[in-house]
Structure formats: structure tokens, C-alpha cells
Amino acid sequence: MKTIKFFAAALLLFAFTANVNAQRTLDKKQIKIAEKTAKEHEKEGWKVKPGTLPLVEQEKMALSYQLDIANWQIGSASSIGTVYDAALVSALAIAKANLASNIKTQLSAKIGVDVGNSQTGIDEANSKAEAAMKSQAITVNQTLSNPDIIYQAYLTRPNGSIEVTVQIAISKHKLDKLVDDIFENAK
């Protein structure tokens, strides 16, 4: 029992520390904007699952990630389902697909430059990028499998269905390395 209490306390301390670190980049005006947005979402009926950060803290964290766009790639999505977990899984899958699309775009641009040097067209660059992405699908999936979930809220609709919205983030350093690895393997 003591072990469980210790791990629960450590987890709460970690969550609080991560949240405090995220807030360091926000000034008072930005914090007020996040708090105002959270109040508006709460009025609309958006809620968070028990055990997750309050909506206002998630708004602050999402804003701090968005302001640090030079270091993070953010994907967001919403999904509607009959149960919360199904809608959450669907929203996460869509957000990950959003990030994978960004990876493909970066890869197409990189291949386009390489192909441009050899006097071939952009269609060939897109074709090579798509082939490279398919050949490295497992690597892309593994990279995107553990993103930081920076925002997660749900809304119960009048018809009883549940809408879940999420924002996820992955470090640009990690994605750039993935693009470089795929590019090198595609040559």
C-alpha cells in the first residue's frame, strides 16, 4: 500500500513539475487568454476525464507548446463516437495521421530538392516520398506512437454521442531525425 501511495505521489509531482515548466514560457497576458478560453469551453460543456489536468491547465499547456512551435510539431483532431474511448482512439489516430502527413510533406520537399538537382519533376519527388513513407511505415508508426498529449477534452452532444478533441505534440528534433533517416534509406 505504501508503494502505491509513493508512486501516486511521484506521478502527481511529475505532472505538477511538467505543468509548471510549461507555464514558465507564458506571460500574464497569455495566461489570461488561456483562462478565458478554458472558461468559454467550460460554458460550451467541454469537460475532462477524472485524473487528467483541469481544462484551464490543459489550455495553458497547449498554448505554451503552440508558442514554442520552433521545437514542437503539433497535431490536433476531433472525433465523435458513441463511447468516450472509441472517440478518443479515433481522434488520436486522426491527429497522428495529421503529423504523418507533415512528415510526408517534409520528406517530399527534401526529395524535391534532391530530385531538382537531377532535373526531374515534382511528381517524381512526391512518388519517391510516398514510396519511402510506405517502406518506413513501422518506423513512422513507432515514432508517432507516444506523443505528448497536451490537450484532451470531451463534450456530450444532445443526441448522446461524445465528441473528443485532442492535441498532441512531438519534438521537431525527433521528426527531423526521422525524415533524415527515411531520406537516407530512400536513396
C-alpha positions in Angstrom: 0.0 0.0 0.0 2.9 2.4 0.8 4.4 1.6 -2.6 1.2 2.6 -4.4 1.0 5.8 -2.4 4.6 6.6 -3.2 4.1 6.1 -6.9 0.9 8.1 -6.9 2.7 11.0 -5.2 5.6 10.7 -7.6 3.3 10.8 -10.6 1.4 13.8 -9.2 4.7 15.6 -8.5 5.9 14.8 -12.1 2.6 16.1 -13.6 2.9 19.3 -11.5 6.5 19.8 -12.4 5.8 19.4 -16.1 2.9 21.8 -15.9 5.0 24.4 -14.0 7.7 24.1 -16.6 5.2 24.6 -19.4 3.8 27.7 -17.7 7.2 29.4 -17.4 7.1 30.5 -21.0 3.7 32.2 -20.6 3.4 35.7 -19.5 0.4 37.1 -17.6 -1.5 38.2 -20.7 -1.1 34.7 -22.3 -2.2 33.0 -19.0 -5.4 35.2 -19.0 -6.1 34.3 -22.6 -5.8 30.6 -21.7 -8.0 31.0 -18.7 -10.6 32.9 -20.8 -10.6 30.2 -23.4 -11.0 27.5 -20.8 -14.0 29.3 -19.3 -15.6 29.6 -22.7 -15.0 25.9 -23.4 -16.5 25.0 -20.0 -19.6 27.1 -20.7 -20.0 25.2 -24.0 -19.9 22.0 -22.0 -16.4 20.7 -22.5 -15.1 18.5 -19.7 -12.0 16.5 -18.9 -11.9 12.9 -17.7 -11.1 12.4 -14.0 -7.4 12.0 -13.4 -6.4 14.4 -16.1 -5.3 18.0 -15.7 -8.1 20.6 -15.4 -9.2 22.3 -18.6 -7.6 25.6 -17.7 -4.2 23.9 -17.1 -4.5 22.0 -20.4 -5.2 25.3 -22.2 -2.1 26.8 -20.6 0.0 23.8 -21.6 -1.4 23.7 -25.2 -0.7 27.5 -25.5 2.9 27.1 -24.3 3.5 24.3 -26.8 2.0 26.4 -29.6 4.2 29.3 -28.7 7.2 27.0 -28.8 6.4 26.0 -32.4 10.1 26.0 -33.3 10.6 22.9 -31.1 7.3 21.1 -31.5 5.2 19.7 -34.2 1.5 19.7 -33.1 -1.3 17.6 -34.5 -4.9 18.1 -33.5 -8.2 16.4 -34.2 -11.8 15.8 -33.0 -13.9 12.7 -33.3 -17.4 11.8 -32.4 -18.4 8.4 -31.1 -21.0 6.6 -29.0 -18.5 6.0 -26.2 -15.6 8.1 -24.9 -12.8 5.6 -25.5 -13.8 4.9 -29.1 -13.9 8.7 -29.9 -10.6 9.2 -28.1 -8.8 6.4 -30.1 -10.3 7.8 -33.3 -9.2 11.4 -32.5 -5.7 10.3 -31.6 -5.4 8.3 -34.8 -6.5 11.3 -36.9 -4.1 13.6 -35.0 -1.2 11.1 -35.7 -2.2 11.0 -39.3 -2.0 14.7 -39.3 1.6 14.5 -38.1 2.4 11.7 -40.6 1.1 14.0 -43.3 3.5 16.7 -42.1 6.4 14.1 -42.2 5.5 13.2 -45.8 5.4 16.9 -46.8 8.9 17.5 -45.3 10.1 14.4 -47.0 8.6 15.4 -50.3 10.4 18.8 -50.0 13.7 17.2 -49.2 13.4 14.7 -52.1 12.2 17.5 -54.3 15.4 19.4 -53.7 17.4 16.3 -54.4 15.4 15.4 -57.5 15.5 19.1 -58.6 19.3 18.8 -58.7 18.9 15.9 -61.1 16.4 17.8 -63.4 13.3 15.7 -62.7 9.8 16.8 -61.8 7.9 17.3 -58.5 5.6 14.4 -59.3 8.6 12.1 -59.1 9.5 13.6 -55.8 6.1 13.0 -54.4 6.1 9.5 -55.7 9.5 8.8 -54.1 8.3 10.3 -50.8 5.2 8.2 -50.8 7.3 5.0 -51.5 9.8 5.9 -48.8 7.0 6.6 -46.3 5.4 3.2 -47.1 8.7 1.4 -46.8 9.3 3.0 -43.4 5.7 2.8 -42.1 6.7 0.8 -39.0 9.4 3.4 -38.1 6.9 6.3 -38.6 4.3 4.5 -36.5 6.7 3.8 -33.7 7.8 7.5 -33.6 4.2 8.7 -33.5 3.1 6.0 -31.0 4.0 8.0 -27.9 3.2 11.7 -28.5 2.7 14.2 -25.7 -1.0 14.6 -25.2 -1.2 18.3 -24.5 -5.0 18.8 -24.7 -7.8 16.3 -24.2 -11.4 17.2 -23.6 -14.8 15.9 -24.4 -18.4 17.1 -24.9 -21.6 15.2 -24.6 -23.8 16.1 -27.5 -27.6 16.4 -27.3 -28.1 13.1 -29.1 -26.0 11.3 -26.5 -22.8 10.9 -28.6 -19.5 12.1 -27.3 -17.1 14.4 -29.1 -13.5 14.2 -28.1 -10.9 16.7 -29.1 -7.1 16.2 -28.7 -3.9 18.0 -29.4 -0.7 16.0 -29.5 2.9 17.1 -29.8 6.2 15.5 -30.9 9.5 17.3 -30.8 10.7 18.6 -34.2 14.1 17.2 -33.5 12.7 13.7 -33.3 10.7 14.3 -36.5 13.6 15.9 -38.4 15.7 12.9 -37.5 13.0 10.5 -38.8 12.8 12.4 -42.0 16.5 12.3 -42.5 16.6 8.6 -41.8 13.8 7.9 -44.2 15.5 10.1 -46.8 18.8 8.3 -46.4 17.1 4.9 -46.7 15.2 6.0 -49.8 18.4 6.8 -51.7 
